[in-house]
Amino acid sequence: MREDSILRMMLVALVVFLLVRLAVMVFLPLSDPSESRYGNIAANMARTGNFVEPRFIYNGELECFIG
C-alpha cells in the first residue's frame, strides 16, 4: 500500500470513531459514574444559588466538600 492510502484509511477511521463517539454522547451523556455526581453538584449549586460551597448528597444528607 502506498502512504497516501494508509493516511486516508487512518483519517476515515478517525472520522468514524469521532462520529460514533458523538452519537453515543447524545444517548449517554453521563456515562462515567463521577460525571453524574458532578452534574448533580452543579444542579444543586444552581438550585440553591450557593456557588461557593459545592455540596453533594452522601448517605441521604447534603454534605459539603469543604471542611
N, CA, C and O atoms as a GROMACS GRO file, in nm:
protein
  268
    1MET      N    1   0.083  -0.118   0.000
    1MET     CA    2   0.000   0.000   0.000
    1MET      C    3   0.088   0.124   0.000
    1MET      O    4   0.200   0.126   0.052
    2ARG      N    5   0.033   0.223  -0.058
    2ARG     CA    6   0.107   0.350  -0.061
    2ARG      C    7   0.078   0.429   0.064
    2ARG      O    8  -0.019   0.403   0.136
    3GLU      N    9   0.163   0.526   0.091
    3GLU     CA   10   0.147   0.610   0.209
    3GLU      C   11   0.016   0.687   0.206
    3GLU      O   12  -0.048   0.705   0.310
    4ASP      N   13  -0.024   0.734   0.088
    4ASP     CA   14  -0.149   0.812   0.076
    4ASP      C   15  -0.270   0.729   0.117
    4ASP      O   16  -0.358   0.779   0.186
    5SER      N   17  -0.274   0.604   0.074
    5SER     CA   18  -0.390   0.522   0.106
    5SER      C   19  -0.393   0.487   0.255
    5SER      O   20  -0.500   0.476   0.314
    6ILE      N   21  -0.276   0.469   0.315
    6ILE     CA   22  -0.272   0.440   0.458
    6ILE      C   23  -0.319   0.562   0.538
    6ILE      O   24  -0.396   0.547   0.633
    7LEU      N   25  -0.274   0.680   0.500
    7LEU     CA   26  -0.319   0.802   0.568
    7LEU      C   27  -0.468   0.824   0.549
    7LEU      O   28  -0.537   0.867   0.642
    8ARG      N   29  -0.517   0.796   0.430
    8ARG     CA   30  -0.660   0.812   0.403
    8ARG      C   31  -0.741   0.715   0.489
    8ARG      O   32  -0.845   0.753   0.543
    9MET      N   33  -0.695   0.591   0.502
    9MET     CA   34  -0.765   0.493   0.586
    9MET      C   35  -0.763   0.535   0.733
    9MET      O   36  -0.862   0.518   0.804
   10MET      N   37  -0.652   0.589   0.778
   10MET     CA   38  -0.644   0.635   0.917
   10MET      C   39  -0.737   0.753   0.941
   10MET      O   40  -0.800   0.762   1.046
   11LEU      N   41  -0.746   0.843   0.844
   11LEU     CA   42  -0.836   0.957   0.856
   11LEU      C   43  -0.981   0.912   0.858
   11LEU      O   44  -1.061   0.962   0.936
   12VAL      N   45  -1.016   0.817   0.772
   12VAL     CA   46  -1.153   0.765   0.770
   12VAL      C   47  -1.185   0.697   0.903
   12VAL      O   48  -1.294   0.714   0.956
   13ALA      N   49  -1.090   0.619   0.956
   13ALA     CA   50  -1.111   0.552   1.085
   13ALA      C   51  -1.131   0.655   1.196
   13ALA      O   52  -1.216   0.636   1.284
   14LEU      N   53  -1.054   0.762   1.194
   14LEU     CA   54  -1.067   0.867   1.296
   14LEU      C   55  -1.203   0.935   1.286
   14LEU      O   56  -1.268   0.959   1.388
   15VAL      N   57  -1.246   0.967   1.166
   15VAL     CA   58  -1.376   1.032   1.147
   15VAL      C   59  -1.488   0.940   1.193
   15VAL      O   60  -1.582   0.985   1.259
   16VAL      N   61  -1.480   0.812   1.158
   16VAL     CA   62  -1.583   0.717   1.201
   16VAL      C   63  -1.585   0.707   1.353
   16VAL      O   64  -1.692   0.707   1.413
   17PHE      N   65  -1.469   0.698   1.415
   17PHE     CA   66  -1.462   0.692   1.560
   17PHE      C   67  -1.524   0.815   1.624
   17PHE      O   68  -1.601   0.803   1.720
   18LEU      N   69  -1.494   0.933   1.573
   18LEU     CA   70  -1.548   1.057   1.630
   18LEU      C   71  -1.700   1.066   1.611
   18LEU      O   72  -1.770   1.113   1.700
   19LEU      N   73  -1.749   1.021   1.496
   19LEU     CA   74  -1.894   1.022   1.474
   19LEU      C   75  -1.966   0.925   1.566
   19LEU      O   76  -2.073   0.956   1.618
   20VAL      N   77  -1.908   0.807   1.586
   20VAL     CA   78  -1.968   0.711   1.677
   20VAL      C   79  -1.967   0.766   1.819
   20VAL      O   80  -2.066   0.754   1.891
   21ARG      N   81  -1.857   0.826   1.860
   21ARG     CA   82  -1.847   0.884   1.995
   21ARG      C   83  -1.950   0.996   2.013
   21ARG      O   84  -2.012   1.006   2.118
   22LEU      N   85  -1.967   1.078   1.911
   22LEU     CA   86  -2.066   1.186   1.918
   22LEU      C   87  -2.207   1.130   1.930
   22LEU      O   88  -2.288   1.181   2.008
   23ALA      N   89  -2.238   1.025   1.855
   23ALA     CA   90  -2.370   0.963   1.862
   23ALA      C   91  -2.394   0.902   1.999
   23ALA      O   92  -2.504   0.911   2.052
   24VAL      N   93  -2.292   0.840   2.057
   24VAL     CA   94  -2.306   0.780   2.189
   24VAL      C   95  -2.327   0.888   2.295
   24VAL      O   96  -2.403   0.868   2.389
   25MET      N   97  -2.260   1.001   2.280
   25MET     CA   98  -2.274   1.109   2.377
   25MET      C   99  -2.416   1.165   2.378
   25MET      O  100  -2.463   1.214   2.481
   26VAL      N  101  -2.484   1.159   2.265
   26VAL     CA  102  -2.622   1.209   2.258
   26VAL      C  103  -2.713   1.119   2.343
   26VAL      O  104  -2.801   1.169   2.413
   27PHE      N  105  -2.692   0.987   2.336
   27PHE     CA  106  -2.778   0.895   2.407
   27PHE      C  107  -2.732   0.866   2.550
   27PHE      O  108  -2.815   0.836   2.636
   28LEU      N  109  -2.603   0.874   2.577
   28LEU     CA  110  -2.548   0.850   2.710
   28LEU      C  111  -2.458   0.966   2.749
   28LEU      O  112  -2.335   0.951   2.751
   29PRO      N  113  -2.516   1.083   2.781
   29PRO     CA  114  -2.431   1.200   2.808
   29PRO      C  115  -2.348   1.187   2.934
   29PRO      O  116  -2.238   1.243   2.940
   30LEU      N  117  -2.395   1.114   3.033
   30LEU     CA  118  -2.322   1.099   3.157
   30LEU      C  119  -2.289   0.951   3.175
   30LEU      O  120  -2.356   0.881   3.251
   31SER      N  121  -2.186   0.905   3.106
   31SER     CA  122  -2.154   0.762   3.108
   31SER      C  123  -2.063   0.722   3.222
   31SER      O  124  -2.067   0.607   3.266
   32ASP      N  125  -1.982   0.812   3.272
   32ASP     CA  126  -1.892   0.783   3.383
   32ASP      C  127  -1.966   0.812   3.513
   32ASP      O  128  -2.032   0.916   3.523
   33PRO      N  129  -1.959   0.725   3.613
   33PRO     CA  130  -2.032   0.749   3.739
   33PRO      C  131  -1.998   0.883   3.804
   33PRO      O  132  -2.085   0.947   3.863
   34SER      N  133  -1.873   0.927   3.794
   34SER     CA  134  -1.836   1.052   3.857
   34SER      C  135  -1.894   1.172   3.782
   34SER      O  136  -1.915   1.278   3.841
   35GLU      N  137  -1.921   1.156   3.652
   35GLU     CA  138  -1.978   1.266   3.575
   35GLU      C  139  -2.118   1.300   3.624
   35GLU      O  140  -2.154   1.418   3.632
   36SER      N  141  -2.197   1.201   3.657
   36SER     CA  142  -2.332   1.228   3.707
   36SER      C  143  -2.326   1.295   3.844
   36SER      O  144  -2.410   1.380   3.876
   37ARG      N  145  -2.227   1.258   3.925
   37ARG     CA  146  -2.211   1.322   4.055
   37ARG      C  147  -2.178   1.470   4.037
   37ARG      O  148  -2.235   1.555   4.105
   38TYR      N  149  -2.086   1.500   3.946
   38TYR     CA  150  -2.050   1.640   3.922
   38TYR      C  151  -2.168   1.718   3.863
   38TYR      O  152  -2.187   1.835   3.895
   39GLY      N  153  -2.245   1.653   3.778
   39GLY     CA  154  -2.364   1.718   3.723
   39GLY      C  155  -2.465   1.748   3.832
   39GLY      O  156  -2.528   1.853   3.830
   40ASN      N  157  -2.481   1.657   3.927
   40ASN     CA  158  -2.573   1.678   4.038
   40ASN      C  159  -2.524   1.790   4.129
   40ASN      O  160  -2.605   1.869   4.178
   41ILE      N  161  -2.395   1.797   4.152
   41ILE     CA  162  -2.339   1.905   4.234
   41ILE      C  163  -2.366   2.040   4.168
   41ILE      O  164  -2.404   2.135   4.236
   42ALA      N  165  -2.345   2.048   4.038
   42ALA     CA  166  -2.371   2.173   3.966
   42ALA      C  167  -2.519   2.210   3.972
   42ALA      O  168  -2.554   2.327   3.987
   43ALA      N  169  -2.606   2.110   3.960
   43ALA     CA  170  -2.751   2.137   3.968
   43ALA      C  171  -2.789   2.187   4.107
   43ALA      O  172  -2.870   2.279   4.120
   44ASN      N  173  -2.729   2.127   4.212
   44ASN     CA  174  -2.756   2.175   4.348
   44ASN      C  175  -2.708   2.318   4.366
   44ASN      O  176  -2.777   2.399   4.430
   45MET      N  177  -2.593   2.351   4.312
   45MET     CA  178  -2.540   2.487   4.324
   45MET      C  179  -2.631   2.586   4.252
   45MET      O  180  -2.656   2.695   4.302
   46ALA      N  181  -2.680   2.548   4.135
   46ALA     CA  182  -2.769   2.638   4.060
   46ALA      C  183  -2.904   2.653   4.130
   46ALA      O  184  -2.961   2.762   4.132
   47ARG      N  185  -2.954   2.543   4.187
   47ARG     CA  186  -3.084   2.547   4.254
   47ARG      C  187  -3.080   2.631   4.380
   47ARG      O  188  -3.173   2.708   4.406
   48THR      N  189  -2.972   2.618   4.460
   48THR     CA  190  -2.964   2.691   4.587
   48THR      C  191  -2.907   2.832   4.570
   48THR      O  192  -2.926   2.917   4.657
   49GLY      N  193  -2.837   2.857   4.460
   49GLY     CA  194  -2.774   2.987   4.440
   49GLY      C  195  -2.643   3.002   4.516
   49GLY      O  196  -2.584   3.110   4.516
   50ASN      N  197  -2.597   2.895   4.580
   50ASN     CA  198  -2.472   2.896   4.655
   50ASN      C  199  -2.362   2.844   4.562
   50ASN      O  200  -2.348   2.723   4.543
   51PHE      N  201  -2.285   2.935   4.506
   51PHE     CA  202  -2.180   2.897   4.412
   51PHE      C  203  -2.042   2.891   4.478
   51PHE      O  204  -1.941   2.879   4.410
   52VAL      N  205  -2.038   2.900   4.612
   52VAL     CA  206  -1.912   2.896   4.685
   52VAL      C  207  -1.884   2.756   4.738
   52VAL      O  208  -1.773   2.706   4.726
   53GLU      N  209  -1.986   2.693   4.796
   53GLU     CA  210  -1.970   2.561   4.856
   53GLU      C  211  -2.034   2.453   4.769
   53GLU      O  212  -2.157   2.445   4.762
   54PRO      N  213  -1.954   2.372   4.704
   54PRO     CA  214  -2.013   2.261   4.630
   54PRO      C  215  -2.062   2.154   4.726
   54PRO      O  216  -1.986   2.106   4.810
   55ARG      N  217  -2.189   2.115   4.715
   55ARG     CA  218  -2.247   2.016   4.805
   55ARG      C  219  -2.294   1.895   4.724
   55ARG      O  220  -2.329   1.907   4.607
   56PHE      N  221  -2.295   1.780   4.791
   56PHE     CA  222  -2.343   1.658   4.728
   56PHE      C  223  -2.418   1.577   4.833
   56PHE      O  224  -2.401   1.598   4.953
   57ILE      N  225  -2.500   1.484   4.788
   57ILE     CA  226  -2.577   1.401   4.879
   57ILE      C  227  -2.496   1.276   4.911
   57ILE      O  228  -2.458   1.201   4.821
   58TYR      N  229  -2.470   1.255   5.040
   58TYR     CA  230  -2.393   1.139   5.086
   58TYR      C  231  -2.468   1.077   5.203
   58TYR      O  232  -2.494   1.144   5.303
   59ASN      N  233  -2.504   0.951   5.191
   59ASN     CA  234  -2.583   0.880   5.292
   59ASN      C  235  -2.712   0.953   5.324
   59ASN      O  236  -2.754   0.960   5.440
   60GLY      N  237  -2.775   1.009   5.222
   60GLY     CA  238  -2.904   1.074   5.240
   60GLY      C  239  -2.898   1.215   5.294
   60GLY      O  240  -3.002   1.278   5.313
   61GLU      N  241  -2.779   1.268   5.318
   61GLU     CA  242  -2.766   1.404   5.371
   61GLU      C  243  -2.684   1.489   5.274
   61GLU      O  244  -2.593   1.439   5.207
   62LEU      N  245  -2.717   1.616   5.269
   62LEU     CA  246  -2.644   1.709   5.184
   62LEU      C  247  -2.514   1.747   5.253
   62LEU      O  248  -2.516   1.813   5.357
   63GLU      N  249  -2.401   1.706   5.197
   63GLU     CA  250  -2.270   1.729   5.257
   63GLU      C  251  -2.194   1.834   5.176
   63GLU      O  252  -2.223   1.857   5.058
   64CYS      N  253  -2.098   1.896   5.240
   64CYS     CA  254  -2.015   1.997   5.175
   64CYS      C  255  -1.875   1.940   5.152
   64CYS      O  256  -1.824   1.865   5.235
   65PHE      N  257  -1.813   1.976   5.039
   65PHE     CA  258  -1.677   1.932   5.010
   65PHE      C  259  -1.577   1.995   5.105
   65PHE      O  260  -1.477   1.934   5.141
   66ILE      N  261  -1.604   2.118   5.145
   66ILE     CA  262  -1.508   2.197   5.223
   66ILE      C  263  -1.525   2.164   5.370
   66ILE      O  264  -1.635   2.173   5.424
   67GLY      N  265  -1.415   2.126   5.435
   67GLY     CA  266  -1.410   2.104   5.578
   67GLY      C  267  -1.520   2.019   5.626
   67GLY      O  268  -1.529   1.992   5.746
   0.00000   0.00000   0.00000
